[in-house]
Amino acid sequence: MKLLEVYKNQVLGTIKGLDRIRFRGTLRWLSSPRGINTFVSRSGILLKEFRRWAEEKTDQLRSSCEQQAQALGIPMRYLNSSGVNKEKLARQIEEEQGVAKDGSICMLSVVEPCVAPTVSGNKQTKHLELTYRRRQCIHFYHYFDHPQVGFGHVRLQSWLPFSVTLCLNGRHWLEKQLGSEGIGYVKDHNCFVWMEDLERAQKLMDEQLKTNWPVMLDRLLLNTCTQLPNVLSPLEFDYYWSADETEWATDIMFSSASSLRAFYPRLLRHAMLVSDSPSVMRYLGRGKPQVSEKIRGRMPENIVTDCRRRHEGTRVKHWINNNSIKVYNKTDTLLRIETTINSTREFKVYRSPKDDPRQEPSWQYCRKGVSDLHRRCQISNQANERYALALGMTLVEDRLKDVLGPACRRVKKKGRCYRALNPWSPQDFQLLTFFGKGELAINGFRNKDLRRFLYGEAGGDADPLDRSSPENPTAKWD
């Protein structure tokens, strides 16, 4: 990383891994009108009795959550407004009353918007129909400071289809890991500004990705509502877990605030100047080798770059649709680069179609399910590295002669001579432009991609041997 090379004497180290993660738990049978209609039909529940049956399930769930709060010895509070900062309130309760043995802090309930099934009459067919509509109901928030994963919360909808949102933070999780191994650290909110053993800390962060996510998330949910399997009967307790939003952060820890302040304004200006739309697409792996600067293929609906000053520091953020990458000085001594992914279908993962081992693996759309979370983290880490490299270019202090010298000398390897590169030659400059494209670091390239870049759209489909004639001045590069 260029930033570390330039400021190696002023950097304590770097650590990368998951920051905030928002999981969603869904009961597939109840998540769509077709599914819930099938379930109701097979269970023998008449539509005219559906409302009473659903209200009974809600009463059971609410009673179970209240009993669980009493059993854990934590406060149960009803909030009059959904606008209350629940995390701040939970932290306040934790400071005043401490936590339970299992790490539970409090249980909050509040009325918030939801999507829930309802039975209504169809004037055209003269029949009752079960459909999903936007409604409002009570949601339960169970805040905890878990001995293993740290601070987080479970949000459980009290009406069908009993959807779940579960939020964790990889930095809070790492804090528990460091504490269990006796490794010293200094933490500011969700940032580490110093660690006693950075190498071991990075290994602990990497171990988080080996978690059996469905098992762990099911346990955290059941600790909120122990009777949930009975509430769901005759439906099985089988939540499908997906990651609605993930944040992957690369933190560079400086030894002093003056070291970071010395170059950060220049870095922000560089980030705003060089981050045009094609560049932002390359950071997130969306660019393709092209002959011109025009963006071909499916154009994103929205590409935005924004610079704002916040209480934490000044940050530059780039969006492509629902995904983003940003850089900011999180604390006085920490520089953070962070990639946030909400829309996974912008990326691909190498796996068997429909997870069928009988089919040959191929590049498929990346899913939100936790089974593709490892690929999602890999993409985020590569995006951070590409962005850090682009930012590091503003800090280059080497002379052009020193940088290009090795590439401009002829090389002899295994008895064969290879000519030197000439960056000022139109032919060599075109090749260097191709190999310097950031998206190649994540998507790779094939021979036909190079041919398409050199010869245009038709060149990608042409036979490579057709490009090897003496009349073709760039044939030797095929």
Secondary structure, DSSP 8 states (H G I E B T S, - for coil): -HHHHHTTTTEEEEEEEEEEEEEEEE-GGGSSHHHHHHHHHHHT--HHHHHHHHHHHHHHHHHHHHHHHHHHT--EEE-S-TTS-HHHHHHHHHHHH---TTSEEEEEEEEEEEEEEEEEEETTTTEEEEEEEEEEEEEEEEEEEETTTEEEEEEEESSTT--EEEEEEHHHHHHHHHHHHT--EEEETTEEEEES-HHHHHHHHHHHTTS-HHHHHHHHHHTT-TTHHHHHTTS----EEEEEEEEEEEEEEES-HHHHHHHHHHHHHHHHHH--HHHHHHHTT-----SSSS--SS--S-EEEEEEE-SS-EEEEEEETTEEEEEEEEETTEEEEEEEES-GGGSEEEE-GGG-TTS--EEEE--SBGGGHHHHHHHHHHHHHHHHHHHHGGG--S-HHHHHTGGGS-EEETTEEE----TTSHHHHHHHHHHT-TTHHHH---HHHHHHHHH-GGGGGS-GGGG-STT-TTGGG-
